Amino acid sequence: MFKKNKHAFFLCLLSFFCVARIQAQIKINAITIEGNEKTKNYIILRELPYHVGDIIPKDSLSYYNSIAHQHLINTSLFNEAYVTVQADDSLSCTIHVQLKERWYFFPIPYARWADRNFSQWWHEGNRSLDRVNYGINFRESNLTGNNDKLTLGLVAGYTQQAIVRYQLPYFDKQLRFGIGFGFQYFTQKEMNTSTNLDKQIFLKTDAVIQKGYRSNISFFYRPNFYERQNVQIGFGTNEISDSAFLIQPAFLPTLGKSFNYLDINYAYSKINFDYNAYPSKGAALEFTAYHRFSAHSDLSSLQLRKILAQPLGNSNFILFESNTLVKFLSNHNYTDARLMGYGNMQMSGLEYYVVDGNAGTLFRAEWHHPLGGFTVKNLIAKKTLPEVKYRFWLKAFTNLGYVYSDRPSDNSRLSNTLLRTAGMGIDIISIYDFVLKIDYSLNQLGDKGLYLRAGLNF
């Protein structure tokens, strides 16, 4: 009798847990999307962490919705994204996605300083308009509603350029593979020919001193939400004038007046941030392998970059970045030796300086505290963007770096030595992923000052 009751008890207990488990699940009956006047539905559904028919834990639904919101905002297609749930019954629900699309087409005048950053143009370039590129860019960031991007540009001023770029993120039914291409032609009447005291030296002439073009084709692979792989194959040419060659015969990798090349670049990234333009939570890993084929002037390089954003309490966060670049040089030419101060190898407080070398690394640590924000009514485009939001962050930061050079310049103070900077600043974040950084920095040379920089935080 006891054994029968014991078995019955366990059967009842097992049935209770099974029923409780079934009741704790919820099925997604449907997903509705509103506000996407141009963006295709499948592009939006690609970013959601669930699908119609999925059965997920009830207590996880709020978390999944927050992930859906994060993914949609990080596409840079929408100003606002709202994900809500409507219960159909106790075991099923409907997901509602409401969007406000961005303005995708920008036929805007183009004006940008030719120097590496605004502070260098303002102080060392003496705010000269001769060192400004100007023209017009036609940018369409969602050409056919497939999150495909087209750029057509005609730029004059410091560098005359003609630019065509197109990128289609997906061309297969599974939305994993994409393709892109680009072409750029340029001419210059001024060029950076050398480095002296860790600062760029320029040569300016009345005639064209440098010209060239580059074409490339890219293939993309995105197997999941966070990982991306990219293979780009490019070819091009670069030529310098007789006067430039006399001043700097080692400017081009061929150590001559012309340079033809074919290159291949592989890039892998895994990015999982709450907001890509200004992350306060999450991590990113980027790896790049590059090789250039050219007569007696091959170049290989490897780069690894890691970023971590970690919340501190309810509002503050800290951000760490490490970035290492190694170049395998076939000869000692000026173009290939450029390292610190170019691309994403930047240290706050060394905006006026560059360091040439074979390999370099940097470490950045920042503490961020919110200062609040405000909203301004937009009187220009009331329908598409009725309000413009501004957010302000206070930050303190420090940077460490090192550049190794097997042939350091005799007057270089920054190669083969520890680089150190620190400072405080205010970051301003606004619409369309705009970030303006206003920093007060000092470095190991005793320089200190106010620096401005615009762009993404990572």
C-alpha positions as CSV (number, residue, x, y, z in Angstrom):
1,M,0.0,0.0,0.0
2,F,2.8,2.4,0.9
3,K,4.7,1.6,-2.3
4,K,1.6,2.3,-4.4
5,N,1.0,5.7,-2.6
6,K,4.6,6.5,-2.9
7,H,4.5,5.9,-6.7
8,A,1.3,7.9,-7.0
9,F,2.9,10.8,-5.1
10,F,5.9,11.0,-7.4
11,L,3.6,10.8,-10.4
12,C,1.6,13.7,-9.1
13,L,4.7,15.7,-8.3
14,L,6.2,15.0,-11.8
15,S,2.9,16.0,-13.4
16,F,2.8,19.2,-11.4
17,F,6.3,20.2,-12.6
18,C,5.5,19.3,-16.2
19,V,2.3,21.4,-16.1
20,A,4.2,24.3,-14.4
21,R,6.9,24.1,-17.1
22,I,4.3,24.2,-19.9
23,Q,2.5,27.1,-18.2
24,A,5.8,29.0,-18.0
25,Q,6.2,28.9,-21.8
26,I,4.6,31.2,-24.3
27,K,4.2,30.8,-28.0
28,I,4.7,33.7,-30.5
29,N,1.6,33.6,-32.8
30,A,2.5,36.6,-34.9
31,I,4.9,39.5,-35.3
32,T,3.4,42.8,-36.7
33,I,5.6,45.6,-38.0
34,E,4.6,49.3,-38.4
35,G,6.4,52.4,-39.5
36,N,8.7,50.8,-42.0
37,E,7.7,52.7,-45.1
38,K,10.9,51.7,-47.0
39,T,12.7,49.0,-45.1
40,K,11.7,45.5,-46.0
41,N,10.0,43.3,-43.4
42,Y,12.6,40.6,-43.7
43,I,15.4,43.0,-42.9
44,I,13.7,43.8,-39.6
45,L,12.8,40.2,-38.8
46,R,16.5,39.4,-39.3
47,E,17.3,41.4,-36.2
48,L,14.7,39.8,-33.9
49,P,15.8,37.1,-31.4
50,Y,12.6,35.1,-32.0
51,H,10.4,34.0,-34.9
52,V,6.7,33.2,-35.4
53,G,6.1,29.8,-33.9
54,D,8.9,30.0,-31.3
55,I,8.1,28.9,-27.7
56,I,10.1,30.8,-25.2
57,P,10.0,31.2,-21.4
58,K,7.5,33.8,-20.2
59,D,9.9,35.4,-17.8
60,S,12.4,35.9,-20.6
61,L,10.1,37.7,-22.9
62,S,11.0,41.2,-21.6
63,Y,14.7,40.4,-22.0
64,Y,14.2,39.2,-25.6
65,N,12.3,42.4,-26.4
66,S,15.1,44.6,-25.1
67,I,17.5,42.6,-27.3
68,A,15.2,43.2,-30.3
69,H,15.2,46.9,-29.6
70,Q,19.0,47.0,-29.3
71,H,19.5,45.2,-32.6
72,L,17.0,47.4,-34.4
73,I,18.6,50.6,-33.2
74,N,22.1,49.3,-34.1
75,T,21.1,48.8,-37.7
76,S,21.3,52.7,-38.0
77,L,18.0,52.5,-40.0
78,F,15.7,53.8,-37.3
79,N,15.4,56.8,-35.0
80,E,13.1,55.0,-32.7
81,A,12.1,51.3,-32.2
82,Y,9.4,50.1,-29.8
83,V,8.8,46.4,-29.2
84,T,5.7,45.4,-27.2
85,V,3.7,42.3,-26.4
86,Q,0.0,41.6,-26.7
87,A,-1.3,38.5,-25.0
88,D,-3.6,36.4,-27.2
89,D,-4.3,34.0,-24.4
90,S,-2.4,32.4,-21.4
91,L,-0.2,30.4,-23.7
92,S,0.4,32.7,-26.8
93,C,1.1,36.3,-27.7
94,T,1.7,38.7,-30.6
95,I,4.8,40.8,-30.9
96,H,4.3,44.4,-32.1
97,V,7.3,46.3,-33.6
98,Q,6.7,50.0,-34.1
99,L,9.4,52.0,-35.9
100,K,10.4,55.5,-37.0
101,E,12.7,55.4,-39.9
102,R,15.6,57.8,-40.4
103,W,16.0,60.1,-43.4
104,Y,18.1,57.9,-45.7
105,F,18.9,60.2,-48.6
106,F,21.4,63.0,-48.0
107,P,22.4,65.2,-51.0
108,I,24.5,67.4,-48.8
109,P,27.4,69.7,-49.3
110,Y,30.7,68.1,-48.2
111,A,33.2,70.1,-46.2
112,R,35.9,68.4,-44.1
113,W,39.4,69.3,-43.1
114,A,42.2,67.3,-44.8
115,D,44.2,66.9,-41.7
116,R,44.0,63.8,-39.4
117,N,41.7,65.6,-36.9
118,F,40.0,68.9,-36.3
119,S,42.5,70.1,-33.7
120,Q,45.5,69.6,-36.1
121,W,43.7,71.6,-38.8
122,W,42.7,74.3,-36.4
123,H,46.1,74.9,-34.8
124,E,48.8,73.6,-37.1
125,G,46.9,74.1,-40.3
126,N,46.1,77.6,-39.2
127,R,42.4,77.0,-40.1
128,S,43.4,77.4,-43.8
129,L,40.6,76.8,-46.2
130,D,43.3,75.4,-48.6
131,R,43.4,72.4,-46.3
132,V,39.7,71.7,-46.6
133,N,38.0,69.2,-48.9
134,Y,34.7,70.5,-50.2
135,G,32.1,69.2,-52.7
136,I,28.9,67.3,-52.7
137,N,28.1,63.8,-51.6
138,F,25.0,61.8,-52.5
139,R,24.5,59.3,-49.7
140,E,21.6,56.8,-49.7
141,S,21.8,54.6,-46.6
142,N,18.8,52.3,-47.5
143,L,18.7,52.4,-51.3
144,T,16.2,49.6,-52.0
145,G,15.0,49.0,-48.5
146,N,17.5,46.2,-48.0
147,N,19.9,48.2,-45.7
148,D,22.0,48.7,-48.8
149,K,24.2,51.8,-49.0
150,L,25.2,53.9,-52.0
151,T,27.6,56.8,-52.0
152,L,28.4,59.1,-54.9
153,G,30.9,61.9,-54.3
154,L,32.6,64.7,-56.1
155,V,35.1,66.4,-53.9
156,A,37.4,69.4,-54.6
157,G,39.7,71.5,-52.5
158,Y,42.8,69.9,-50.9
159,T,42.1,66.6,-52.5
160,Q,40.1,66.2,-55.7
161,Q,38.2,63.0,-55.5
162,A,35.5,61.0,-57.4
163,I,34.0,58.3,-55.2
164,V,31.5,55.5,-55.9
165,R,30.7,53.0,-53.2
166,Y,27.8,50.4,-52.9
167,Q,27.2,47.8,-50.3
168,L,24.4,45.1,-50.2
169,P,24.5,43.3,-46.9
170,Y,22.5,40.2,-48.1
171,F,21.8,38.6,-51.4
172,D,20.8,35.1,-50.3
173,K,17.5,33.9,-48.8
174,Q,19.1,33.1,-45.5
175,L,20.3,36.7,-45.2
176,R,23.9,35.8,-44.4
177,F,26.0,36.7,-47.5
178,G,26.5,40.2,-49.0
179,I,28.6,42.0,-51.5
180,G,30.0,45.4,-52.2
181,F,32.3,47.4,-54.4
182,G,34.0,50.7,-54.5
183,F,36.0,53.1,-56.8
184,Q,38.0,56.2,-55.9
185,Y,40.1,58.5,-58.0
186,F,42.1,61.3,-56.5
187,T,44.6,64.1,-57.2
188,Q,46.5,66.3,-54.7
189,K,48.6,69.5,-54.9
190,E,50.0,69.0,-51.4
191,M,51.2,65.8,-49.7
192,N,52.7,64.6,-46.4
193,T,56.3,63.7,-47.4
194,S,58.0,62.9,-44.1
195,T,57.9,63.1,-40.3
196,N,60.1,65.5,-38.3
197,L,60.0,65.7,-34.5
198,D,57.0,63.3,-34.7
199,K,55.0,65.8,-36.7
200,Q,54.0,65.6,-40.4
201,I,55.9,67.6,-42.9
202,F,54.0,68.7,-46.1
203,L,55.1,69.7,-49.6
204,K,52.8,72.0,-51.6
205,T,53.0,72.9,-55.3
206,D,50.9,74.6,-57.9
207,A,50.6,71.5,-60.0
208,V,49.3,68.1,-59.1
209,I,51.9,66.4,-56.9
210,Q,50.1,63.0,-56.3
211,K,47.4,61.1,-58.0
212,G,46.0,57.6,-58.1
213,Y,42.9,55.4,-58.0
214,R,41.6,52.3,-56.2
215,S,39.0,49.7,-57.0
216,N,37.8,47.0,-54.7
217,I,35.1,44.3,-54.3
218,S,34.0,42.9,-51.0
219,F,32.2,39.8,-49.8
220,F,30.4,39.7,-46.5
221,Y,29.3,36.9,-44.2
222,R,27.1,37.4,-41.1
223,P,26.3,34.0,-39.6
224,N,24.5,35.4,-36.5
225,F,23.6,38.7,-34.8
226,Y,27.1,39.6,-33.6
227,E,29.7,38.1,-35.9
228,R,30.8,39.4,-39.2
229,Q,33.4,38.4,-41.7
230,N,34.6,40.4,-44.7
231,V,37.0,39.7,-47.5
232,Q,38.0,42.6,-49.7
233,I,40.1,42.3,-52.9
234,G,41.4,45.6,-54.3
235,F,43.8,47.0,-56.9
236,G,45.1,50.4,-57.7
237,T,47.9,52.7,-58.5
238,N,49.6,55.8,-57.0
239,E,52.0,58.2,-58.7
240,I,54.0,61.2,-57.4
241,S,55.5,64.1,-59.4
242,D,59.2,64.6,-60.1
243,S,59.4,67.4,-57.4
244,A,57.9,65.1,-54.8
245,F,60.3,62.3,-55.7
246,L,63.3,64.7,-55.3
247,I,62.1,65.7,-51.9
248,Q,61.2,62.1,-50.7
249,P,62.5,59.3,-53.0
250,A,61.4,56.7,-50.4
251,F,57.8,57.9,-50.3
252,L,56.2,55.0,-52.2
253,P,56.7,51.3,-51.4
254,T,58.5,50.8,-54.7
255,L,60.9,53.5,-53.9
256,G,60.1,55.0,-57.3
257,K,57.6,57.5,-58.8
258,S,54.8,55.0,-59.4
259,F,53.2,52.2,-57.5
260,N,50.8,49.5,-58.7
261,Y,49.4,46.9,-56.4
262,L,46.9,44.1,-55.7
263,D,45.8,43.5,-52.1
264,I,43.5,41.3,-50.1
265,N,42.1,42.1,-46.6
266,Y,40.3,39.7,-44.2
267,A,38.4,41.2,-41.3
268,Y,36.5,39.4,-38.5
269,S,34.4,41.2,-35.9
270,K,32.2,40.2,-33.0
271,I,30.3,43.2,-31.6
272,N,27.7,43.1,-28.9
273,F,27.0,46.6,-27.6
274,D,23.9,48.2,-26.2
275,Y,24.5,51.1,-28.6
276,N,27.2,50.8,-31.2
277,A,27.8,54.6,-31.6
278,Y,28.4,55.1,-27.8
279,P,28.5,51.8,-25.9
280,S,27.9,51.7,-22.2
281,K,27.6,47.9,-22.0
282,G,29.0,45.1,-24.0
283,A,32.1,44.0,-25.8
284,A,33.8,43.9,-29.2
285,L,36.5,42.0,-30.9
286,E,38.1,43.0,-34.2
287,F,40.8,41.1,-36.1
288,T,42.3,42.1,-39.5
289,A,44.8,40.4,-41.7
290,Y,46.1,42.3,-44.7
291,H,48.5,41.5,-47.6
292,R,49.6,43.6,-50.5
293,F,51.2,42.2,-53.7
294,S,53.5,44.5,-55.5
295,A,56.8,44.2,-57.3
296,H,59.6,44.1,-54.6
297,S,57.3,46.0,-52.1
298,D,54.9,43.4,-50.5
299,L,53.3,44.3,-47.2
300,S,51.6,42.2,-44.6
301,S,50.0,43.4,-41.4
302,L,47.9,42.0,-38.5
303,Q,45.7,44.0,-36.2
304,L,43.8,42.9,-33.1
305,R,41.4,45.3,-31.2
306,K,39.3,44.6,-28.1
307,I,36.8,46.8,-26.4
308,L,34.9,46.3,-23.1
309,A,32.2,48.6,-21.7
310,Q,31.2,47.7,-18.2
311,P,28.4,49.4,-16.2
312,L,29.2,50.8,-12.7
313,G,26.0,51.0,-10.7
314,N,22.9,52.3,-12.3
315,S,24.4,55.1,-14.5
316,N,28.2,55.2,-14.7
317,F,30.3,52.9,-16.9
318,I,33.9,52.3,-17.6
319,L,35.4,51.5,-21.1
320,F,38.6,49.7,-21.9
321,E,40.3,49.3,-25.3
322,S,43.4,47.5,-26.4
323,N,44.6,47.9,-30.0
324,T,47.7,46.3,-31.5
325,L,49.0,46.6,-35.1
326,V,52.0,44.8,-36.5
327,K,53.5,45.4,-40.0
328,F,55.9,43.2,-41.9
329,L,57.7,45.7,-44.1
330,S,59.6,44.6,-47.2
331,N,61.6,47.8,-47.3
332,H,61.9,51.1,-45.5
333,N,59.5,53.5,-47.3
334,Y,57.5,56.3,-45.7
335,T,54.0,55.3,-46.7
336,D,54.1,51.9,-45.1
337,A,55.8,53.1,-41.9
338,R,52.9,55.3,-40.8
339,L,51.4,53.9,-37.6
340,M,50.3,55.8,-34.4
341,G,48.0,58.7,-35.2
342,Y,46.5,57.1,-38.3
343,G,43.2,55.2,-38.6
344,N,42.0,53.8,-35.3
345,M,45.5,54.0,-33.8
346,Q,44.7,57.3,-32.0
347,M,45.7,58.5,-28.5
348,S,43.8,61.4,-27.0
349,G,46.4,64.1,-26.1
350,L,48.6,63.3,-29.1
351,E,46.4,64.8,-31.8
352,Y,49.3,66.9,-33.2
353,Y,51.8,64.0,-33.3
354,V,52.4,60.9,-35.4
355,V,54.8,58.0,-34.7
356,D,56.2,55.9,-37.5
357,G,57.3,52.3,-36.9
358,N,56.9,48.5,-37.5
359,A,54.5,47.7,-34.7
360,G,52.4,49.6,-32.1
361,T,50.0,49.0,-29.3
362,L,47.7,51.2,-27.2
363,F,45.6,50.9,-24.2
364,R,42.7,53.2,-23.3
365,A,40.7,53.4,-20.0
366,E,37.8,55.7,-19.5
367,W,35.2,56.5,-16.8
368,H,31.9,58.0,-17.9
369,H,29.2,59.7,-15.8
370,P,25.9,61.0,-17.3
371,L,25.2,64.7,-17.0
372,G,21.6,64.6,-18.4
373,G,20.3,66.0,-21.6
374,F,17.5,67.9,-23.3
375,T,15.2,67.8,-26.3
376,V,14.8,70.5,-28.9
377,K,11.9,70.8,-31.3
378,N,13.0,70.5,-34.9
379,L,11.4,73.3,-36.9
380,I,13.0,72.3,-40.2
381,A,11.8,68.7,-40.6
382,K,8.8,68.4,-38.3
383,K,7.3,65.3,-40.0
384,T,10.4,63.1,-40.3
385,L,12.2,64.3,-37.2
386,P,10.0,66.4,-34.8
387,E,12.5,66.4,-32.0
388,V,16.3,66.3,-31.6
389,K,17.7,64.8,-28.4
390,Y,21.0,65.7,-26.9
391,R,22.8,63.7,-24.1
392,F,25.9,64.7,-22.2
393,W,28.5,62.6,-20.5
394,L,31.4,63.6,-18.3
395,K,34.5,61.4,-18.7
396,A,38.0,61.0,-17.3
397,F,40.6,59.0,-19.3
398,T,44.1,57.8,-19.6
399,N,46.0,56.3,-22.6
400,L,49.2,54.2,-22.8
401,G,50.9,53.3,-26.0
402,Y,54.1,52.1,-27.5
403,V,55.5,52.1,-31.1
404,Y,58.5,50.0,-32.0
405,S,60.7,51.1,-34.9
406,D,63.7,49.3,-36.2
407,R,64.9,52.5,-37.8
408,P,63.8,55.3,-35.5
409,S,64.5,58.9,-36.6
410,D,67.2,60.7,-34.8
411,N,64.9,63.5,-33.7
412,S,61.9,61.3,-32.7
413,R,60.9,61.6,-29.1
414,L,58.0,59.2,-29.2
415,S,59.2,56.0,-30.9
416,N,60.6,53.1,-28.8
417,T,59.3,54.7,-25.6
418,L,56.2,54.5,-23.5
419,L,53.5,57.0,-24.6
420,R,51.3,58.5,-21.9
421,T,48.3,60.8,-21.9
422,A,45.5,61.7,-19.6
423,G,42.6,64.1,-19.3
424,M,39.0,64.9,-18.9
425,G,36.2,65.7,-21.3
426,I,32.6,66.0,-22.2
427,D,30.9,63.9,-24.9
428,I,27.8,65.1,-26.7
429,I,25.5,62.4,-28.3
430,S,22.7,63.3,-30.7
431,I,20.7,62.0,-33.6
432,Y,22.0,59.8,-36.4
433,D,24.8,58.4,-34.2
434,F,26.6,61.7,-33.9
435,V,29.2,61.9,-31.1
436,L,31.2,65.1,-30.4
437,K,34.1,64.8,-28.0
438,I,35.5,67.9,-26.3
439,D,38.7,66.8,-24.4
440,Y,41.2,68.6,-22.2
441,S,44.4,66.4,-22.4
442,L,48.0,66.4,-21.4
443,N,50.9,64.2,-22.6
444,Q,54.3,63.2,-21.5
445,L,55.9,66.0,-23.5
446,G,54.1,68.5,-21.3
447,D,51.7,69.6,-24.0
448,K,48.2,70.3,-22.8
449,G,45.1,71.8,-24.5
450,L,41.6,71.5,-25.6
451,Y,40.8,69.0,-28.5
452,L,37.7,68.3,-30.5
453,R,36.9,65.1,-32.3
454,A,33.7,63.8,-33.9
455,G,32.8,60.3,-34.7
456,L,32.0,56.9,-33.1
457,N,33.2,56.3,-29.6
458,F,35.0,53.1,-30.6
